[in-house]
Amino acid sequence: MHPNPAFRPANDALCDQLVDAIGFGMVFAQTVEGPRVAHTPLVRAPGGAVRFHLANANALTPGLDGKRALLLVNGPHGYVSPRWYEEGGQVPTWNYVALELEGQVSTLPAEGLADLLGAIGALNEGRLAGDSPWRPQQVPPDRWQKLFSEITGFEMAVEQSRATFKLSQNKPQEERERVADALEAEGWPHIAAFMRSFAS
């Protein structure tokens, strides 16, 4: 988390929106072989928990149950050039949105994993064009069971949430608008949109 309090949103709903909008993150934990990270789809669960699944062959999977872990969600980001400021004497920086979630992880039962897979499919299929979303029932039962047996579902009970929305809030409004316009022109429209929506 960035040390400047100007970049820490007080609105927990923004953090929930980030998990929903990105839907993908990284889980970090210590293993007997050292620290490891796994990349995984994410779904929010009741009570503020976050669910995800990992391949059974993943180095994190065997020892993750009952362990504290760190989950990171990276949002849009972009390089900010000093050339974009009207005021001179500036230095390069990076605008970004990120969320750290920390808590204890538990293994989901089979029905919880099935619900998780259904939720991941429904959430992401709903974002696609077309009126024929994919459904788990379209997979032959024997293939589904094979794939199902090769993954493990987990739930993190989030105990700490640390967000950084570094969107040039420490600059005057005119400078923020100039930076957002430049980021969009350079091919980073998502971080520019965040700047326009959330920077105050």
ZIFENZI-V542047 format. One record per run of one state. SS is the DSSP state (H for helix, E for strand, - for the rest). FROM is the first residue (numbers start at 1). TO is the last residue. If there is no record, write none. Layout:
[[SS:FROM:TO] [SS:FROM:TO]]
This chain:
[[-:1:4] [H:5:7] [-:8:11] [H:12:22] [-:23:23] [E:24:31] [-:32:33] [E:34:41] [-:42:42] [E:43:44] [-:45:45] [H:46:48] [-:49:49] [E:50:55] [-:56:60] [H:61:63] [-:64:67] [E:68:80] [-:81:81] [H:82:84] [-:85:92] [E:93:107] [-:108:109] [H:110:125] [-:126:135] [H:136:138] [-:139:140] [H:141:148] [-:149:150] [E:151:166] [-:167:172] [H:173:185] [-:186:188] [H:189:198] [-:199:200]]
